[in-house]
Amino acid sequence: MAQNEEQNQNGTAGSNGHPVSGDGTGTAVTGAGTSHDSRTTDGEHAQTLTTRQGHPLTNNQNIRTLGNRGPATLENYAFIEKISHFDRERIPERVVHARGAGAHGVFEAYGTVGGEPIAKYTRAKLFQEKGKQTPVFVRFSTVGHGGHSPETLRDPRGFAVKFYTEDGNWDLVGNNLKVFFIRDAMKFPDLIHSQKPDPVTNRQSGERIFDFICNTPEAMHMVSFLFSPWGIPANYRQMQGSGVNTYKWVNAQGEAVLVKYHWEPLQGIKNLTAQEAEAIQAKNFNHATQDLFEHIAKGEFPEWELCVQIMSDDEHPELDFDPLDDTKIWPQDQFPFLPVGKMTLNRNPENYFAEVEQSAFGTGVLVDGLDFSDDKMLQGRTFSYSDTQRYRVGTNYLQLPINAPKKHVATNQRDGQMAYHVDSSPNQNLHINYEPSSLNGLVEAPRSAPDHMPQYQGRLMKQTIDRQNNFKQAGERYRLHEDWERDDLINNMVGALADADRRVSDKMVELCTNCDPDWGRRLAEGLQQARSGKTAEGGNQYNEARGSEAVAEAEATAHDAKPY
């Protein structure tokens, strides 16, 4: 990740040393009817990135944190402006996770973790007693595609669980894959923009996707999964889930440990190759939603075991990666999966819109005994997710039955769009919507256990973490793939990159070689064959040549019809 801001500001090169380009040719493109003054002022150029207030952005790679590991600080104005605008890009569909399916169920706690009473690590009430049951609602989804897109498309899958606990709601918001593309929330809008359709042609492009990735080496671990069969789960029942981010557990003494969450399907795990997915899509583009609904309707209830990995709450200098980096996996031989409970989905929604579409999740929705780590992606998501829901569903989205806790709610929050009741106490003086008060208003809850109070010392800064190690785990994953998974990975990347700008494809070959020489060699050979006329077998989702063939084929094979 180059941090060469001076190059970016002189107008001749971007932050990664490549010529600034609007159309992939090296020539800047402006919108119709616009003009730009290319003169510089104090090093600022017409193409210098700014905020909406016109403030030049000298660092668009990192949010401001205490030390380069975090935590983040609330005065991250450039990030808040960027992410809050991004949260409002779609009306009313979710910007990400638009296509989804959901079901109700129950989580049953084991009361232990790794053979020990779970109270040693967390005071969260839902985990304490063996057999204790907590109602849940789960929403599965694709991430980058629209609300009516096929469920066979290559994409991470969302795996969001709402626990209706006695202490209020807990949302465990994650994906099917255990890693992510980026490690800093500042880059999230850029990542999703690269995955979404071109704003001019309204079509997804492998060139755009890999243009971002080839300039973001930390994404290579995700690429090793996403462009393999792991990028197309067979259905929602037979896929894993992960919290992805690092969280904390806090015990009754206020002591904390770092944790990662993993859902392991008791139905097994199944994935599809690109060709298999295309054959299914030709017959049914709602297959995963139908699969989930019908299995539950037949009483064949899907189950997942919730496992955690636990690590002491420190920087762990003995590791070759930062444990807060969500582009990395914690090795199971050092940090084993420890089962803590089982989830069963046993009831379908009665109305899709009311329950699935309006369900709203947020990474900041934690109960006592659960806490945030300094994971920079987690801290950015915690603002973004709930901010998105207030915009997408409305200010009072938490009054909707699917989102409301199953316990009593009493707040001093009033009014706003679509308020349909007051969150008050039965004995509250309704004239008093503030605190503190001597006139029978709401009062603070008594403290039952000490707060977790980590200590920090460092400088506020905008910098990338020290232990990036972008290629090691990606190479390990490449070598762990079975032969057919590696073949699919190469075919899909070749298909997506065959028509891309050579600057993008050449850099992807370089990055793959850094991960594993065999990966880079096979990708280079596949691209050479594709450019000499042999079309890659996979990657049709992003392949420009095959897309153009389909356009021509639609007219050539269509049947003439007479006007009426």
Secondary structure, DSSP 8 states (H G I E B T S, - for coil): ----HHHHHTTSS-TTSS---SSSSS-----TT-------BTTB-TT--B-TT--B-S-SS---EETTT--B-TT-HHHHHHHHHHHTSSSSS-SSS-SEEEEEEEEEE-SEETTEEGGGT---GGGTSTT-EEEEEEEEEESSS-TT--TTSS--EEEEEEEEETTEEEEEEEESSS--S-SSGGGHHHHHHHHS--TTT----HHHHHHHHHT-GGGHHHHHHHTSGGGSBS-STT--EE--S-EEEE-TTS-EEEEEEEEEETT---B--HHHHHHHHTT-TTHHHHHHHHHHHTT---EEEEEEEEEESS--TTSSS-TT-TTS---TTTS--EEEEEEEEEE--S-HIIIIIS----TT---TTEEE-S-HHHHHHHHHHHHHHHHHT-TTGGGSTTTS-SS----S----TT--S----TT--TT--SSS-SSS--------S----------EE----S----SHHHHHHHHHS-HHHHHHHHHHHHHHHTTS-HHHHHHHHHHHHHH-HHHHHHHHHHHHHHHTT---SS-TTT-HHHHHHHHHHHHHH-------
